[in-house]
Amino acid sequence: MKKKIALAVVLLWGGVAQSQEKEHIDVGMTMLGGGGGMGYEHPKPSAPLASVTVLPVHKDKYGRYVVSFTNNSNLDMTAVGFDIPDRNIEGMSWAVGEFIDAPEFLHPGATADLFLGGQEKESYNLIPSVVVYADLSTEGTNKDVLTHIRAHRESTALAYERAVELAATTSDPEKLADKLQAESDPPQQGHGMPPLIKKNKTEMPAEPSPEAKSPAHPMPDLGTLHQIAQDLVDGRTSVEEIKKQAEKWRTHSKISVPDREQEHK
C-alpha cells in the first residue's frame, strides 16, 4: 500500500511540524531513557511483534536517518514503541512513534517512516515491542513505554482542555494566544518557550494570566500550550478545532498499562 501523508510529532516537546515529503508518513521519534546510573539494570528487549514489520535503518532522499515500518494487523494503530537493544548512547533504550496528531492513524497495510532526529546511528536495531490501537487496546509488555505514551497523551489532553477553558474568557484569538503563551512559560521555567511570532512584530511572553493554575500533577504539556498559541496567531486552528483535539487526546489517553505481574506472564 502506498505510504500516506501525515504530520511529524515529537513527543518530548509536543511540537508539530508539517512533513516535507508527499509520499509517506513522517513521524518524529521520542527517545526514552532506561536509566544508565550505577546499579541500574537495563530491561531485556521484548520479543518483536508480528503486527509490525520493520526495515533496517536507512537514509531517505534528504540524507536523514529513518526506519520504515508497516502495520501488519487488521486494526488502525495510534502509536508504535520500539526497543533499542544495541543502543550506542547511554540510557537510550526505547523509541516511540505517535499518530494521534497525524491526519490519519496508521491503517492496516500502511507504512510510516520514523525520523531518528539527531541520533544518526545506522547501527540502531529497532525492535517493535509495543502497539497502541485506535480501539484503545494494546499489544506488547513494555510497561515503561506504555506508561510514557499514556502520560504524554494525558498531559496533551490537559493542554487542549485548558485552552478550551481559557477560550470561554475571550473571543479574541490573539488574546487567547497570549494567555496560553503566558501559561506555557511560567516564571519558574525562566522563559523556556520562544515568543510568539506575530505579523510584523515579535512579542515577548506575557505575564502569567490570573486564571493560571497552580502547579499540580499531572500538568498540561507546556509545549502543546505554546503550539496552540502559535497556531491561533497563525490562523491554523480555531476554538472548535481545539475542542476536537481535546476530545481526541482525552479519548486516546484512556489506554491501560499492565502491572508487573502481567508483564512477565
C-alpha positions in Angstrom: 0.0 0.0 0.0 1.2 3.5 -0.8 2.6 5.4 2.1 0.4 8.3 3.3 0.9 11.9 4.2 1.0 12.9 7.9 2.4 15.3 10.4 5.6 14.8 12.3 5.2 14.6 16.0 8.0 14.9 18.6 6.6 13.8 21.9 9.1 15.3 24.3 8.4 18.8 23.3 4.8 18.4 22.0 5.8 20.2 18.8 4.2 19.6 15.5 5.7 20.2 12.0 4.4 19.6 8.6 6.0 16.7 6.7 8.1 17.9 3.8 7.5 14.7 1.8 4.3 13.9 0.0 4.5 10.1 -0.3 4.9 8.9 3.3 4.1 9.4 6.9 7.0 11.1 8.7 6.9 10.5 12.5 9.2 12.1 15.0 10.9 9.8 17.4 11.0 10.1 21.2 14.0 8.5 22.8 13.1 7.1 26.2 15.7 6.5 28.9 16.2 3.2 30.6 18.4 4.7 33.3 22.1 4.3 33.0 23.4 5.0 36.5 25.4 2.7 38.7 23.4 -0.3 39.8 20.7 0.1 37.2 19.9 -3.0 35.2 18.5 -2.3 31.7 15.5 -4.4 30.9 15.9 -7.1 28.3 14.4 -6.3 24.9 10.9 -7.6 24.3 10.2 -10.2 21.6 9.3 -8.5 18.3 5.6 -8.1 17.5 4.3 -9.8 14.4 1.9 -6.9 13.9 4.7 -4.6 12.8 7.3 -5.2 10.1 10.5 -3.1 10.4 13.1 -2.4 7.7 16.8 -1.6 8.7 17.7 2.0 9.5 18.5 3.8 6.2 18.9 7.3 4.8 16.0 8.9 3.0 16.4 11.2 -0.1 17.2 14.1 2.2 20.0 12.2 3.9 18.1 11.8 7.2 18.3 8.5 9.1 14.8 6.8 9.2 13.4 3.5 9.9 10.3 2.3 7.9 7.7 0.1 9.5 4.4 -1.4 8.3 1.1 -2.1 10.1 0.5 -5.9 9.6 -2.6 -6.0 11.8 -6.2 -5.6 10.8 -6.6 -2.5 13.2 -5.6 1.1 13.0 -2.6 1.9 15.1 -2.2 5.1 17.1 1.4 4.5 18.5 4.2 2.1 18.0 7.0 1.6 20.5 10.4 0.1 19.8 13.2 -1.4 21.9 16.7 -0.4 21.0 18.9 -3.2 22.5 22.1 -2.2 20.8 21.9 1.5 22.0 25.0 3.5 21.3 24.2 6.3 23.7 23.9 5.7 27.4 20.4 5.5 28.7 18.6 5.4 25.4 16.6 2.2 25.3 13.3 2.9 23.6 11.7 4.9 20.9 8.0 5.8 20.2 6.2 6.9 17.0 2.9 8.7 17.9 0.0 9.1 15.3 -2.7 11.0 17.3 -1.7 14.3 15.7 -1.5 12.9 12.2 -4.3 13.4 9.8 -4.9 9.7 9.8 -3.9 6.8 12.0 -1.6 4.1 10.7 -4.1 1.9 8.8 -3.7 -1.8 8.1 -1.1 -2.3 5.4 0.2 1.3 5.6 3.8 2.2 6.1 5.4 5.0 8.1 8.9 6.4 8.4 10.2 7.1 11.9 12.6 10.0 11.6 15.6 9.4 14.0 16.3 13.1 14.6 19.8 14.0 15.6 20.6 10.4 16.7 22.3 9.4 13.5 23.2 5.8 14.2 22.9 3.4 11.3 23.6 0.5 13.7 20.4 1.0 15.6 18.3 -2.2 15.7 14.8 -1.1 16.5 12.5 -4.0 17.7 8.8 -3.3 17.7 7.7 -4.0 21.3 4.5 -2.0 21.9 1.5 -1.1 19.8 -1.5 1.0 20.8 -4.6 0.6 18.6 -7.4 3.1 17.8 -9.8 1.0 19.9 -7.6 1.6 22.9 -6.4 -2.0 23.1 -2.6 -2.5 23.4 -0.1 -5.2 22.4 3.3 -5.8 24.0 4.6 -5.9 27.5 7.0 -2.9 27.9 5.2 -1.2 30.7 7.6 1.8 30.7 6.8 2.7 27.1 3.1 2.3 27.6 3.3 4.4 30.8 5.1 7.1 28.8 2.6 7.1 26.0 -0.4 7.4 28.4 1.3 10.2 30.4 2.1 12.1 27.2 -1.5 11.8 26.0 -2.8 12.8 29.4 -0.7 16.0 29.5 -1.5 16.8 25.9 -5.3 16.4 26.6 -4.9 18.7 29.6 -3.3 21.3 27.5 -6.1 21.3 24.9 -8.7 21.3 27.7 -7.0 24.2 29.4 -7.1 26.1 26.0 -10.9 25.4 25.8 -11.3 26.6 29.3 -9.5 29.9 28.6 -11.4 30.3 25.3 -14.5 30.8 27.4 -13.0 34.0 28.7 -12.3 35.7 25.4 -13.5 35.6 21.8 -10.3 37.2 20.5 -7.9 34.5 19.1 -4.8 36.7 19.7 -5.7 37.5 23.4 -6.4 33.7 23.9 -3.0 33.0 22.3 -1.3 35.5 24.8 -3.0 33.7 27.7 -1.8 30.3 26.5 1.7 31.6 25.9 1.8 33.0 29.4 0.8 29.7 30.9 3.3 27.8 28.7 6.1 29.8 30.1 5.6 30.1 33.9 8.1 32.2 35.9 9.8 29.1 37.5 10.6 27.9 34.0 12.6 31.1 33.2 11.2 31.9 29.8 12.0 28.5 28.3 9.5 29.0 25.4 10.2 31.3 22.5 8.0 34.3 22.0 5.0 34.0 19.7 5.8 35.1 16.1 3.1 37.6 15.1 2.7 39.5 11.9 5.1 42.5 11.7 6.2 42.1 15.2 7.8 39.7 17.7 6.4 39.9 21.3 8.0 38.6 24.5 5.8 36.2 26.6 3.2 37.9 28.7 3.0 37.6 32.4 1.0 34.5 33.6 -2.7 35.1 33.3 -4.8 35.4 36.5 -6.5 32.2 35.6 -3.3 30.2 35.6 -3.5 27.2 37.8 -1.0 26.3 40.5 1.4 23.6 39.7 -0.2 20.2 40.1 0.2 16.6 38.9 -0.5 15.9 36.1 0.3 19.1 34.3 -0.7 20.3 30.9 2.1 19.8 28.3 3.7 23.3 28.1 5.0 22.7 24.5 1.5 21.9 23.4 0.1 25.1 25.1 2.7 27.1 23.2 2.0 25.4 19.9 -1.8 26.0 20.3 -1.0 29.7 20.9 1.2 30.0 17.8 -1.4 28.1 15.7 -4.0 30.6 16.8 -1.8 33.6 15.9 -1.1 32.0 12.5 -4.7 31.2 11.9 -4.0 27.5 11.6 -6.5 26.5 14.3 -9.8 27.6 15.9 -11.6 27.1 19.2 -13.8 24.4 17.5 -10.7 22.6 16.3 -9.1 22.9 19.8 -12.2 21.3 21.3 -12.0 18.4 18.8 -8.3 17.9 19.6 -9.1 17.9 23.4 -11.7 15.2 22.9 -9.4 13.1 20.7 -6.4 13.2 23.0 -8.6 12.6 26.1 -10.2 9.5 24.4 -6.8 8.1 23.4 -5.3 8.7 26.8 -7.5 6.0 28.3 -5.2 3.1 27.5 -4.4 0.5 30.1 -1.0 -0.4 31.3 -0.3 -3.9 32.6 1.1 -4.4 36.1 4.4 -6.1 36.6 2.9 -9.5 37.2 1.0 -9.3 33.9 4.2 -8.1 32.2 6.1 -11.3 32.9 3.3 -13.8 32.2 
